[in-house]
Amino acid sequence: MAAPPTRPVAPPEAPKTSSEAGPIYYKQSTKKTWALRAYLIIIILTVFSAMIYNMALAIRDGLPVLFLAVLNMLLSSIVGLVLVWWYKNEDLPDNKLWYLLILGLLIVFQCITADVFVGHAQTSSSSGGPPKLPTIKPPRGNHTTPRTFEPPIHHKTNAPKSSMAATG
């Protein structure tokens, strides 16, 4: 008689890669993990509010060049999010956390400067003419007194004559 058929055996499970394992956060404390998440949320809110503000003013004023500020913020944010993803999946070492924190501060600074640039462009274009340059005006009236040249003391002629000139 023939042997009963055997069931196929499943191959052994392959080890999971770092991106399949889920968030590890280098076994950090819960407080540190939540602080990093809060930091990321603050940065995301700052970027979204700055992008909305810049786009609204660019559309309202008809200045398409301001969309470049929005595009610049978007690209910087994508770079930051990729680095956060790498950090979350342990592809970026734990000792590079300082880099992520500085990058977040730079993105917030970029949002603030973009808002200042858009706000400045708004105020200078609302007057209708070119922006006025600051000038330095001298005070009214003559506050300076003219001085005449006086030679230094050692050039004055009333100095005593040397003994050689007297005997000569």
HELIX and SHEET records of a PDB file:
HELIX    1   1 TYR A   25  LYS A   27  5                                   3    
HELIX    2   2 THR A   30  ASP A   61  1                                  32    
HELIX    3   3 PRO A   64  LEU A   66  5                                   3    
HELIX    4   4 PHE A   67  LYS A   88  1                                  22    
HELIX    5   5 ASP A   94  LYS A   96  5                                   3    
HELIX    6   6 LEU A   97  SER A  126  1                                  30    
HELIX    7   7 ILE A  153  HIS A  155  5                                   3    
HELIX    8   8 SER A  163  THR A  167  1                                   5    
END                                                                             
